[in-house]
Amino acid sequence: MSADTSTTAAAAATAGRLDRASARRILLHDHRIRLIELLPWVIALGVFFLFPGYRLLATQILIMILFALSLDLIVGYAGIVSLGHAAFFGTGSYVAALLVSSYGVPEPVTGVVAAVIVSAALGFVTGWILLRTHGLTLLMLTMAFAIMLHELANEFAELTGGFDGINFAPGPILGIFDFDPLWYSSNYFYALVFLFLGFLFVRAIIYSPFGRALVGIRENTRRMHAVGSPVLWRMVTAYTISAGLAGLAGAIYVQVQGNVTLGVLSFELSGEILVMLILGGTGRLYGAFIGAAVYKLLESFTEQILGTDQPYWMLVIGVVLIVTVLFTRNGFIGMYDDAIAWIRRRRRS
């Protein structure tokens, strides 16, 4: 080997090490928790103490945030659009409920673990099949799958309770904390703890090399194929994780209220969670927080003001959604980004 060749090889090796070191520094910098990221958790604690009459609504918001986070992992980061994500939410819901009502396992955390495992397994099987398609075909297949599960749950009414659903009484959390059907104290913190753990898990994923690969797949699938990335496997993995998180949200949803109905598998729920994500902003961690909170608060307050006889809140949500899509770059989180960019430009000038 000539001296020039040895020098070139050494330079290439050095450049490769520098690139890897630079990539690690970037990932570690992005992964660092910033002070402003504590704000949602401070607000969550403040809501518990300052608005005890709204703990039921606040608990539902926390659960929907977790559900929206699961969807954002595939929609916002991997570019996999789904209209049937309620299939996994509902699967987790029924697994948690049936463990209590049919199998006599009242411990809630056990139900949560079982719900995550079953939902993730279902996500893996369906993802391996459905993710070989793209675009409108994939959208329709995810919707059809959710509708099929809904009809199966209705057909096997002797197990699922059908239209009437299942009422059940989960046991104390870890054998210590009873669910509070009146003030929702333990219910709220139960949902908040799992949301926090789920958030940390999703955050770790999106700032990892795997998360960066998902963004690459979203931006240019052909290029990721060209560089040798296992695109299908990564999409299936993300879909499986997303399904497990959705099942987690579904299990918590039915445990804190003590009943499950066919609504957890409905197409309407799949559409609602997608609307929440669009309102908040896709591909951004806190878009799920903002979108779910805005959606549920608009629904609740509109019904309080205009009554529940007619679904006026749907009209309000529709108007807000249209305005958001037309006049913002990426939902409410996009408005925040634009405001920060404007402030920085003003400071430079």
C-alpha positions as CSV (number, residue, x, y, z in Angstrom):
1,M,0.0,0.0,0.0
2,S,1.4,3.4,-1.0
3,A,1.9,6.2,1.4
4,D,-0.8,8.3,-0.4
5,T,-3.3,5.5,0.0
6,S,-2.5,5.0,3.7
7,T,-2.8,8.7,4.3
8,T,-6.2,8.8,2.4
9,A,-7.5,5.8,4.4
10,A,-6.4,7.4,7.7
11,A,-8.0,10.7,6.8
12,A,-11.3,8.9,5.9
13,A,-11.2,7.0,9.2
14,T,-10.6,10.2,11.1
15,A,-13.4,12.0,9.3
16,G,-15.7,9.1,10.0
17,R,-14.9,9.2,13.8
18,L,-15.4,13.0,13.8
19,D,-18.8,12.6,12.0
20,R,-19.9,10.0,14.5
21,A,-18.7,12.2,17.4
22,S,-20.5,15.2,16.0
23,A,-23.7,13.2,15.5
24,R,-23.5,12.0,19.1
25,R,-23.0,15.6,20.3
26,I,-26.0,16.7,18.3
27,L,-28.2,13.9,19.6
28,L,-27.2,14.6,23.2
29,H,-27.8,18.3,22.8
30,D,-31.3,17.7,21.4
31,H,-32.0,15.1,24.0
32,R,-31.3,17.5,26.8
33,I,-34.4,18.5,28.7
34,R,-35.0,22.3,28.5
35,L,-36.6,24.3,31.3
36,I,-39.6,25.2,29.2
37,E,-40.4,21.5,28.8
38,L,-41.3,21.4,32.5
39,L,-44.2,23.8,31.9
40,P,-46.9,21.1,30.9
41,W,-46.1,19.1,34.0
42,V,-46.3,22.2,36.2
43,I,-49.7,23.0,34.6
44,A,-50.9,19.5,35.2
45,L,-50.1,19.7,38.9
46,G,-51.6,23.1,39.1
47,V,-54.9,21.9,37.5
48,F,-55.2,19.1,40.1
49,F,-55.0,21.5,43.0
50,L,-56.7,24.6,41.6
51,F,-59.6,23.0,39.7
52,P,-60.8,20.0,41.7
53,G,-64.2,20.1,40.0
54,Y,-62.6,19.5,36.6
55,R,-60.4,16.5,37.5
56,L,-62.6,14.1,35.4
57,L,-62.1,16.3,32.3
58,A,-58.4,16.8,33.1
59,T,-57.9,13.0,33.5
60,Q,-59.5,12.4,30.1
61,I,-57.2,15.1,28.6
62,L,-54.2,13.3,30.0
63,I,-55.3,10.0,28.5
64,M,-56.0,11.6,25.1
65,I,-52.5,13.2,25.1
66,L,-51.0,9.8,25.6
67,F,-53.1,8.4,22.8
68,A,-52.2,11.4,20.5
69,L,-48.5,10.8,21.3
70,S,-48.8,7.2,20.1
71,L,-50.3,8.4,16.9
72,D,-47.8,11.2,16.4
73,L,-45.0,8.6,16.5
74,I,-46.2,7.1,13.2
75,V,-47.9,10.1,11.6
76,G,-45.6,12.9,12.6
77,Y,-42.3,11.1,12.6
78,A,-42.6,8.1,10.3
79,G,-45.1,9.6,7.9
80,I,-47.6,6.7,8.3
81,V,-51.1,8.2,8.2
82,S,-53.8,6.0,9.9
83,L,-57.5,6.4,10.2
84,G,-57.9,3.3,12.4
85,H,-55.7,3.9,15.4
86,A,-58.7,3.4,17.7
87,A,-58.3,-0.3,16.9
88,F,-55.3,-0.5,19.3
89,F,-56.8,1.9,21.8
90,G,-59.9,-0.3,21.9
91,T,-57.9,-3.5,22.1
92,G,-56.1,-2.3,25.2
93,S,-59.4,-1.1,26.7
94,Y,-61.1,-4.5,26.3
95,V,-58.0,-6.5,27.5
96,A,-57.9,-4.4,30.7
97,A,-61.7,-4.7,31.2
98,L,-61.9,-8.5,30.4
99,L,-59.0,-9.3,32.8
100,V,-61.2,-8.0,35.6
101,S,-64.7,-9.0,34.5
102,S,-63.9,-12.4,33.0
103,Y,-60.6,-13.6,34.4
104,G,-60.7,-12.1,37.9
105,V,-57.4,-10.1,37.7
106,P,-58.4,-6.8,39.3
107,E,-54.9,-5.3,39.7
108,P,-54.8,-2.3,37.3
109,V,-51.0,-2.3,36.5
110,T,-51.3,-6.0,35.5
111,G,-54.1,-5.0,33.1
112,V,-52.0,-2.2,31.7
113,V,-49.1,-4.5,31.0
114,A,-51.4,-7.1,29.3
115,A,-53.0,-4.4,27.3
116,V,-49.7,-3.1,26.0
117,I,-48.5,-6.6,25.1
118,V,-51.6,-7.6,23.2
119,S,-52.0,-4.2,21.4
120,A,-48.3,-4.2,20.4
121,A,-48.6,-7.8,19.1
122,L,-51.7,-6.8,17.1
123,G,-49.8,-3.8,15.8
124,F,-46.8,-5.9,14.7
125,V,-49.0,-8.4,12.8
126,T,-51.2,-5.8,11.1
127,G,-48.2,-3.5,10.5
128,W,-46.3,-6.3,8.7
129,I,-49.2,-6.7,6.4
130,L,-50.6,-3.2,5.9
131,L,-47.3,-1.2,5.7
132,R,-46.5,-2.9,2.4
133,T,-49.1,-0.5,1.0
134,H,-48.9,3.3,0.7
135,G,-50.9,6.4,0.5
136,L,-54.7,6.2,0.1
137,T,-54.6,2.4,0.1
138,L,-52.9,2.3,3.5
139,L,-55.4,4.9,4.8
140,M,-58.4,2.9,3.7
141,L,-56.9,-0.4,5.1
142,T,-56.3,1.0,8.5
143,M,-59.8,2.4,8.6
144,A,-61.2,-1.0,7.4
145,F,-59.3,-2.9,10.1
146,A,-60.6,-0.7,12.9
147,I,-64.2,-1.0,11.6
148,M,-63.7,-4.8,11.4
149,L,-62.6,-5.0,15.0
150,H,-65.6,-2.8,16.0
151,E,-68.0,-5.2,14.3
152,L,-66.3,-8.2,15.8
153,A,-66.6,-6.7,19.3
154,N,-70.3,-6.1,18.6
155,E,-70.8,-9.6,17.3
156,F,-69.3,-11.4,20.3
157,A,-71.5,-9.6,22.7
158,E,-71.5,-12.4,25.2
159,L,-67.8,-11.6,25.8
160,T,-67.6,-7.9,25.2
161,G,-71.0,-6.8,26.3
162,G,-71.8,-5.5,22.8
163,F,-73.5,-2.2,22.7
164,D,-74.1,-2.1,26.5
165,G,-70.4,-2.7,27.2
166,I,-68.9,-4.0,30.4
167,N,-69.0,-2.4,33.9
168,F,-66.2,-3.6,36.1
169,A,-64.4,-2.5,39.3
170,P,-60.6,-2.5,39.1
171,G,-58.8,-3.2,42.3
172,P,-56.4,-0.8,44.2
173,I,-53.4,0.4,42.2
174,L,-50.5,-1.8,43.3
175,G,-52.8,-3.0,46.0
176,I,-52.5,0.4,47.8
177,F,-54.4,3.2,46.2
178,D,-58.1,2.8,45.5
179,F,-59.7,4.5,42.4
180,D,-61.7,7.6,43.5
181,P,-65.0,7.7,41.5
182,L,-66.0,11.0,43.2
183,W,-63.0,13.4,43.2
184,Y,-60.7,11.4,40.8
185,S,-57.7,12.1,42.9
186,S,-55.9,8.7,42.5
187,N,-57.3,8.4,39.0
188,Y,-55.7,11.7,37.9
189,F,-52.3,10.8,39.2
190,Y,-52.6,7.3,37.8
191,A,-53.1,8.7,34.3
192,L,-50.4,11.5,34.9
193,V,-47.7,9.0,35.9
194,F,-48.3,6.8,32.8
195,L,-48.4,9.8,30.6
196,F,-45.1,11.0,32.0
197,L,-43.5,7.6,31.5
198,G,-44.9,7.3,28.0
199,F,-43.7,10.8,27.2
200,L,-40.2,10.0,28.3
201,F,-40.3,6.8,26.2
202,V,-41.4,8.6,23.1
203,R,-39.0,11.4,23.6
204,A,-36.1,8.9,23.9
205,I,-37.2,7.3,20.7
206,I,-37.4,10.4,18.6
207,Y,-34.0,11.7,19.7
208,S,-32.3,8.4,19.0
209,P,-30.8,7.2,15.7
210,F,-33.9,5.1,15.2
211,G,-36.0,8.3,15.5
212,R,-33.8,10.1,13.0
213,A,-34.2,7.2,10.6
214,L,-38.0,7.5,10.9
215,V,-37.8,11.1,10.0
216,G,-35.6,10.1,7.0
217,I,-38.3,7.6,5.9
218,R,-41.0,10.3,6.3
219,E,-39.0,12.8,4.2
220,N,-37.7,10.5,1.4
221,T,-38.4,6.7,1.5
222,R,-36.6,6.0,-1.8
223,R,-33.4,7.6,-0.5
224,M,-33.5,5.6,2.7
225,H,-33.9,2.5,0.6
226,A,-30.9,3.6,-1.5
227,V,-28.6,4.0,1.5
228,G,-29.5,0.5,2.7
229,S,-31.9,1.3,5.5
230,P,-34.4,-1.5,6.5
231,V,-37.4,0.8,5.8
232,L,-40.1,-1.8,6.3
233,W,-38.7,-3.2,9.5
234,R,-38.3,0.3,11.0
235,M,-41.8,1.2,10.0
236,V,-43.2,-2.0,11.5
237,T,-41.2,-1.4,14.7
238,A,-42.6,2.2,15.0
239,Y,-46.1,0.9,14.2
240,T,-45.8,-1.8,16.9
241,I,-44.5,0.7,19.5
242,S,-47.3,3.1,18.6
243,A,-49.9,0.4,18.9
244,G,-48.6,-0.6,22.4
245,L,-48.8,3.0,23.6
246,A,-52.3,3.3,22.2
247,G,-53.3,0.2,24.1
248,L,-51.8,1.7,27.2
249,A,-53.9,4.8,26.8
250,G,-57.0,2.6,26.2
251,A,-56.4,0.5,29.3
252,I,-56.0,3.6,31.5
253,Y,-59.1,5.2,29.9
254,V,-61.5,2.3,30.9
255,Q,-59.8,1.7,34.3
256,V,-60.3,5.2,35.6
257,Q,-64.0,5.2,34.7
258,G,-64.8,1.5,35.4
259,N,-66.6,0.6,32.1
260,V,-65.9,0.0,28.4
261,T,-68.2,0.3,25.4
262,L,-67.9,-0.1,21.7
263,G,-67.0,3.6,21.4
264,V,-63.4,2.8,22.2
265,L,-63.2,1.0,18.8
266,S,-65.2,3.6,16.8
267,F,-64.1,5.3,13.6
268,E,-65.2,8.6,15.2
269,L,-62.5,8.1,17.9
270,S,-59.8,7.5,15.2
271,G,-60.9,10.7,13.5
272,E,-61.0,12.7,16.7
273,I,-57.5,11.8,17.7
274,L,-56.1,12.7,14.3
275,V,-57.9,16.0,14.5
276,M,-56.3,16.6,17.9
277,L,-52.9,15.9,16.5
278,I,-53.5,18.3,13.5
279,L,-54.7,21.0,15.8
280,G,-51.6,20.7,18.1
281,G,-49.1,20.1,15.3
282,T,-47.6,16.8,14.0
283,G,-44.0,15.8,14.3
284,R,-43.6,17.8,17.5
285,L,-43.8,16.2,21.0
286,Y,-45.9,18.9,22.5
287,G,-48.3,19.1,19.6
288,A,-50.2,16.2,21.2
289,F,-50.4,18.1,24.5
290,I,-51.8,21.2,23.0
291,G,-54.2,19.5,20.5
292,A,-55.8,17.2,23.0
293,A,-56.2,19.9,25.5
294,V,-57.8,22.4,23.0
295,Y,-60.1,19.7,21.6
296,K,-61.4,18.4,24.9
297,L,-61.8,21.9,26.4
298,L,-63.7,23.2,23.4
299,E,-65.9,20.1,23.5
300,S,-66.6,20.5,27.2
301,F,-67.2,24.3,27.3
302,T,-69.3,24.4,24.2
303,E,-71.6,21.7,25.5
304,Q,-71.8,23.6,28.8
305,I,-72.8,26.9,27.0
306,L,-74.9,25.6,24.2
307,G,-76.2,22.3,25.7
308,T,-75.9,18.7,24.7
309,D,-79.1,18.4,22.7
310,Q,-77.3,19.2,19.4
311,P,-73.6,18.5,18.7
312,Y,-72.7,22.2,18.5
313,W,-69.2,21.5,19.6
314,M,-68.5,19.6,16.4
315,L,-69.3,22.8,14.5
316,V,-66.9,24.8,16.8
317,I,-64.2,22.2,16.3
318,G,-64.7,22.2,12.6
319,V,-64.3,26.0,12.4
320,V,-61.2,25.9,14.6
321,L,-59.7,23.1,12.5
322,I,-60.3,25.0,9.2
323,V,-58.8,28.2,10.6
324,T,-55.8,26.3,12.0
325,V,-55.1,24.4,8.7
326,L,-55.5,27.6,6.6
327,F,-53.6,30.1,8.6
328,T,-50.9,28.1,10.5
329,R,-47.9,26.2,9.3
330,N,-48.2,23.2,11.7
331,G,-51.0,23.7,14.1
332,F,-50.7,25.6,17.4
333,I,-47.1,24.5,17.8
334,G,-46.4,26.0,14.5
335,M,-47.8,29.3,15.7
336,Y,-45.4,29.1,18.6
337,D,-42.5,28.5,16.3
338,D,-43.4,31.4,14.1
339,A,-43.8,33.7,17.1
340,I,-40.3,32.7,18.4
341,A,-38.8,33.2,15.0
342,W,-40.4,36.7,14.7
343,I,-39.1,37.7,18.1
344,R,-35.6,36.6,17.2
345,R,-35.7,38.5,13.9
346,R,-36.8,41.6,15.8
347,R,-33.9,41.2,18.3
348,R,-31.4,40.9,15.4
349,S,-32.8,44.0,13.7
